[in-house]
C-alpha cells in the first residue's frame, strides 16, 4: 500500500456487502494492530470516512481496494 497516515484515499468497488465503503473517500489514520496475549497480531487499520464522526477499523484485506485520492481527477 502506498498510502501513508494523514493521506486521503478512495475505495474502489469491493462488493455488495461493503455498500458503506464502496467508492467512498476517507482519511487513512494508520495501523490499529491488536497484540493478543497468545502472541497473535491482528493487523487492522483505522480510517475516517468522509461524513463520519468516528473512525472505522478495517481489516488489512481492504487495503488492496484503497487508492490515493486526488479531487482534481474527479472533475
VMD Tcl script that builds the backbone (N, CA, C; Angstrom):
set m [mol new atoms 225]
animate dup $m
set s [atomselect $m all]
$s set {name element resname resid chain x y z} {
  {N N UNK 1 A 0.850 -1.181 0.000}
  {CA C UNK 1 A 0.000 0.000 0.000}
  {C C UNK 1 A 0.888 1.234 0.000}
  {N N UNK 2 A 0.548 2.177 -0.835}
  {CA C UNK 2 A 1.357 3.395 -0.942}
  {C C UNK 2 A 0.687 4.613 -0.322}
  {N N UNK 3 A -0.273 4.376 0.551}
  {CA C UNK 3 A -0.945 5.465 1.247}
  {C C UNK 3 A -0.399 5.546 2.670}
  {N N UNK 4 A -0.044 6.752 3.085}
  {CA C UNK 4 A 0.517 6.960 4.420}
  {C C UNK 4 A -0.523 7.610 5.328}
  {N N UNK 5 A -0.308 7.490 6.632}
  {CA C UNK 5 A -1.210 8.118 7.606}
  {C C UNK 5 A -1.326 9.608 7.306}
  {N N UNK 6 A -2.557 10.100 7.308}
  {CA C UNK 6 A -2.808 11.509 7.033}
  {C C UNK 6 A -3.157 11.802 5.583}
  {N N UNK 7 A -3.149 10.784 4.731}
  {CA C UNK 7 A -3.445 10.998 3.320}
  {C C UNK 7 A -4.876 10.562 2.988}
  {N N UNK 8 A -5.451 11.235 1.999}
  {CA C UNK 8 A -6.784 10.873 1.522}
  {C C UNK 8 A -6.689 9.678 0.583}
  {N N UNK 9 A -7.724 8.858 0.596}
  {CA C UNK 9 A -7.792 7.701 -0.292}
  {C C UNK 9 A -9.227 7.523 -0.743}
  {N N UNK 10 A -9.410 6.676 -1.738}
  {CA C UNK 10 A -10.751 6.328 -2.203}
  {C C UNK 10 A -10.799 4.813 -2.380}
  {N N UNK 11 A -11.847 4.204 -1.821}
  {CA C UNK 11 A -12.069 2.786 -2.038}
  {C C UNK 11 A -12.624 2.583 -3.440}
  {N N UNK 12 A -12.268 1.469 -4.048}
  {CA C UNK 12 A -12.905 1.062 -5.286}
  {C C UNK 12 A -14.193 0.338 -4.946}
  {N N UNK 13 A -14.781 -0.298 -5.958}
  {CA C UNK 13 A -15.963 -1.122 -5.701}
  {C C UNK 13 A -15.472 -2.470 -5.218}
  {N N UNK 14 A -15.811 -2.823 -3.991}
  {CA C UNK 14 A -15.320 -4.059 -3.380}
  {C C UNK 14 A -16.317 -5.172 -3.638}
  {N N UNK 15 A -17.515 -5.069 -3.111}
  {CA C UNK 15 A -18.616 -5.999 -3.373}
  {C C UNK 15 A -19.884 -5.457 -2.726}
  {N N UNK 16 A -20.967 -6.175 -2.878}
  {CA C UNK 16 A -22.249 -5.714 -2.359}
  {C C UNK 16 A -22.335 -5.664 -0.856}
  {N N UNK 17 A -21.476 -6.411 -0.164}
  {CA C UNK 17 A -21.521 -6.442 1.296}
  {C C UNK 17 A -20.843 -5.233 1.928}
  {N N UNK 18 A -20.157 -4.451 1.131}
  {CA C UNK 18 A -19.440 -3.281 1.666}
  {C C UNK 18 A -20.032 -1.988 1.118}
  {N N UNK 19 A -21.340 -1.935 1.006}
  {CA C UNK 19 A -22.015 -0.762 0.432}
  {C C UNK 19 A -21.580 0.546 1.075}
  {N N UNK 20 A -21.320 0.500 2.367}
  {CA C UNK 20 A -20.962 1.740 3.067}
  {C C UNK 20 A -19.559 2.219 2.717}
  {N N UNK 21 A -18.732 1.364 2.117}
  {CA C UNK 21 A -17.358 1.742 1.771}
  {C C UNK 21 A -17.121 1.877 0.270}
  {N N UNK 22 A -17.924 1.229 -0.539}
  {CA C UNK 22 A -17.703 1.224 -1.989}
  {C C UNK 22 A -17.643 2.632 -2.565}
  {N N UNK 23 A -16.532 2.904 -3.272}
  {CA C UNK 23 A -16.334 4.177 -3.977}
  {C C UNK 23 A -16.376 5.396 -3.057}
  {N N UNK 24 A -16.072 5.219 -1.777}
  {CA C UNK 24 A -16.098 6.317 -0.807}
  {C C UNK 24 A -14.680 6.839 -0.547}
  {N N UNK 25 A -14.624 8.108 -0.161}
  {CA C UNK 25 A -13.356 8.782 0.153}
  {C C UNK 25 A -13.184 8.814 1.663}
  {N N UNK 26 A -11.926 8.692 2.096}
  {CA C UNK 26 A -11.638 8.742 3.520}
  {C C UNK 26 A -10.221 9.217 3.791}
  {N N UNK 27 A -9.914 9.326 5.055}
  {CA C UNK 27 A -8.586 9.715 5.525}
  {C C UNK 27 A -7.967 8.504 6.213}
  {N N UNK 28 A -6.797 8.092 5.748}
  {CA C UNK 28 A -6.119 6.956 6.363}
  {C C UNK 28 A -5.423 7.433 7.640}
  {N N UNK 29 A -5.761 6.816 8.765}
  {CA C UNK 29 A -5.210 7.229 10.056}
  {C C UNK 29 A -4.048 6.362 10.534}
  {N N UNK 30 A -3.865 5.210 9.909}
  {CA C UNK 30 A -2.717 4.370 10.257}
  {C C UNK 30 A -3.107 3.010 10.800}
  {N N UNK 31 A -2.085 2.307 11.244}
  {CA C UNK 31 A -2.268 0.959 11.771}
  {C C UNK 31 A -3.014 0.980 13.099}
  {N N UNK 32 A -3.799 -0.062 13.317}
  {CA C UNK 32 A -4.512 -0.243 14.585}
  {C C UNK 32 A -4.340 -1.704 14.994}
  {N N UNK 33 A -3.081 -2.124 15.058}
  {CA C UNK 33 A -2.768 -3.523 15.338}
  {C C UNK 33 A -3.184 -3.900 16.754}
  {N N UNK 34 A -3.658 -5.126 16.890}
  {CA C UNK 34 A -4.001 -5.688 18.192}
  {C C UNK 34 A -2.995 -6.788 18.493}
  {N N UNK 35 A -2.309 -6.673 19.606}
  {CA C UNK 35 A -1.334 -7.675 20.037}
  {C C UNK 35 A -1.981 -8.503 21.137}
  {N N UNK 36 A -2.384 -9.718 20.771}
  {CA C UNK 36 A -3.080 -10.578 21.725}
  {C C UNK 36 A -2.094 -11.265 22.658}
  {N N UNK 37 A -2.599 -11.706 23.796}
  {CA C UNK 37 A -1.773 -12.376 24.793}
  {C C UNK 37 A -1.156 -13.674 24.281}
  {N N UNK 38 A -1.797 -14.304 23.284}
  {CA C UNK 38 A -1.272 -15.562 22.755}
  {C C UNK 38 A -0.219 -15.346 21.666}
  {N N UNK 39 A 0.175 -14.090 21.452}
  {CA C UNK 39 A 1.234 -13.781 20.501}
  {C C UNK 39 A 0.751 -13.453 19.094}
  {N N UNK 40 A -0.505 -13.608 18.843}
  {CA C UNK 40 A -1.057 -13.306 17.525}
  {C C UNK 40 A -1.231 -11.795 17.380}
  {N N UNK 41 A -0.869 -11.279 16.214}
  {CA C UNK 41 A -1.054 -9.862 15.915}
  {C C UNK 41 A -2.150 -9.747 14.858}
  {N N UNK 42 A -3.227 -9.049 15.201}
  {CA C UNK 42 A -4.325 -8.804 14.266}
  {C C UNK 42 A -4.026 -7.472 13.591}
  {N N UNK 43 A -3.795 -7.519 12.269}
  {CA C UNK 43 A -3.317 -6.347 11.539}
  {C C UNK 43 A -4.473 -5.532 10.959}
  {N N UNK 44 A -5.135 -4.786 11.820}
  {CA C UNK 44 A -6.215 -3.890 11.418}
  {C C UNK 44 A -5.651 -2.507 11.119}
  {N N UNK 45 A -6.490 -1.680 10.495}
  {CA C UNK 45 A -6.111 -0.306 10.167}
  {C C UNK 45 A -7.290 0.606 10.501}
  {N N UNK 46 A -6.987 1.880 10.750}
  {CA C UNK 46 A -8.019 2.848 11.142}
  {C C UNK 46 A -8.179 3.878 10.020}
  {N N UNK 47 A -9.443 4.134 9.648}
  {CA C UNK 47 A -9.759 5.130 8.628}
  {C C UNK 47 A -10.899 6.010 9.131}
  {N N UNK 48 A -10.957 7.217 8.625}
  {CA C UNK 48 A -12.074 8.124 8.905}
  {C C UNK 48 A -12.708 8.448 7.560}
  {N N UNK 49 A -13.911 7.939 7.357}
  {CA C UNK 49 A -14.601 8.139 6.092}
  {C C UNK 49 A -15.265 9.515 6.073}
  {N N UNK 50 A -15.285 10.139 4.911}
  {CA C UNK 50 A -15.910 11.457 4.754}
  {C C UNK 50 A -17.365 11.373 5.198}
  {N N UNK 51 A -17.765 12.307 6.047}
  {CA C UNK 51 A -19.128 12.363 6.547}
  {C C UNK 51 A -19.358 11.604 7.844}
  {N N UNK 52 A -18.370 10.855 8.280}
  {CA C UNK 52 A -18.488 10.087 9.520}
  {C C UNK 52 A -17.842 10.865 10.671}
  {N N UNK 53 A -18.381 10.702 11.879}
  {CA C UNK 53 A -17.852 11.402 13.049}
  {C C UNK 53 A -16.780 10.597 13.770}
  {N N UNK 54 A -16.797 9.269 13.594}
  {CA C UNK 54 A -15.857 8.401 14.297}
  {C C UNK 54 A -15.083 7.539 13.313}
  {N N UNK 55 A -13.826 7.247 13.631}
  {CA C UNK 55 A -13.032 6.374 12.767}
  {C C UNK 55 A -13.609 4.959 12.713}
  {N N UNK 56 A -13.276 4.267 11.646}
  {CA C UNK 56 A -13.669 2.882 11.424}
  {C C UNK 56 A -12.418 2.022 11.399}
  {N N UNK 57 A -12.517 0.841 11.970}
  {CA C UNK 57 A -11.429 -0.133 11.912}
  {C C UNK 57 A -11.705 -1.058 10.738}
  {N N UNK 58 A -10.716 -1.234 9.866}
  {CA C UNK 58 A -10.866 -2.131 8.724}
  {C C UNK 58 A -9.818 -3.230 8.795}
  {N N UNK 59 A -10.133 -4.336 8.200}
  {CA C UNK 59 A -9.227 -5.475 8.088}
  {C C UNK 59 A -8.176 -5.173 7.017}
  {N N UNK 60 A -7.010 -5.739 7.154}
  {CA C UNK 60 A -5.947 -5.473 6.177}
  {C C UNK 60 A -6.322 -5.925 4.772}
  {N N UNK 61 A -7.297 -6.835 4.649}
  {CA C UNK 61 A -7.736 -7.282 3.340}
  {C C UNK 61 A -8.346 -6.179 2.493}
  {N N UNK 62 A -8.812 -5.112 3.120}
  {CA C UNK 62 A -9.405 -3.995 2.382}
  {C C UNK 62 A -8.359 -3.028 1.828}
  {N N UNK 63 A -7.123 -3.160 2.263}
  {CA C UNK 63 A -6.084 -2.232 1.808}
  {C C UNK 63 A -5.895 -2.278 0.299}
  {N N UNK 64 A -6.078 -3.439 -0.298}
  {CA C UNK 64 A -5.841 -3.547 -1.740}
  {C C UNK 64 A -6.874 -2.782 -2.565}
  {N N UNK 65 A -7.977 -2.378 -1.953}
  {CA C UNK 65 A -9.020 -1.626 -2.649}
  {C C UNK 65 A -8.855 -0.114 -2.471}
  {N N UNK 66 A -7.861 0.317 -1.716}
  {CA C UNK 66 A -7.641 1.737 -1.457}
  {C C UNK 66 A -6.689 2.328 -2.491}
  {N N UNK 67 A -7.072 3.471 -3.030}
  {CA C UNK 67 A -6.233 4.184 -3.988}
  {C C UNK 67 A -6.045 5.616 -3.501}
  {N N UNK 68 A -4.870 6.210 -3.763}
  {CA C UNK 68 A -4.695 7.615 -3.402}
  {C C UNK 68 A -5.792 8.453 -4.060}
  {N N UNK 69 A -6.314 9.424 -3.323}
  {CA C UNK 69 A -7.404 10.250 -3.829}
  {C C UNK 69 A -6.893 11.613 -4.241}
  {N N UNK 70 A -7.251 11.996 -5.447}
  {CA C UNK 70 A -6.926 13.331 -5.964}
  {C C UNK 70 A -8.248 13.948 -6.431}
  {N N UNK 71 A -8.761 14.946 -5.696}
  {CA C UNK 71 A -10.051 15.530 -6.060}
  {C C UNK 71 A -10.065 16.130 -7.466}
  {N N UNK 72 A -8.907 16.519 -7.994}
  {CA C UNK 72 A -8.832 17.099 -9.334}
  {C C UNK 72 A -9.135 16.068 -10.416}
  {N N UNK 73 A -8.936 14.780 -10.110}
  {CA C UNK 73 A -9.196 13.737 -11.102}
  {C C UNK 73 A -10.694 13.456 -11.212}
  {N N UNK 74 A -11.488 13.890 -10.258}
  {CA C UNK 74 A -12.930 13.632 -10.233}
  {C C UNK 74 A -13.682 14.542 -11.208}
  {N N UNK 75 A -13.050 15.580 -11.648}
  {CA C UNK 75 A -13.748 16.580 -12.496}
  {C C UNK 75 A -13.689 16.208 -13.951}
}
mol reanalyze $m
mol bondsrecalc $m
mol representation Tube
mol addrep $m
